[in-house]
Amino acid sequence: AQSVNVSIDPSEVSVKEINQLYIEAWKKGVKSLYYQHSVNAAQKFSRDILECRACES
């Protein structure tokens, strides 16, 4: 078993989905789940670029 770091963007994830994440992690034997309810500017910029590239394909 292990610990897992999870980054969560609150504008894209519901409370129900976070709860499901906890349950699935528990079922899989994850000992601790660390999450952050934010996205920094670099992550947002990177995500925007990826979304833009996906639209061009």
Buried (B, 14 or more C-beta within 10 A) or exposed (E): EEEEEBEBEEEEBEEEEBEEBEEEBEEEEBEEBEBEEEBEEEEEEEEEEEEEEEEEE
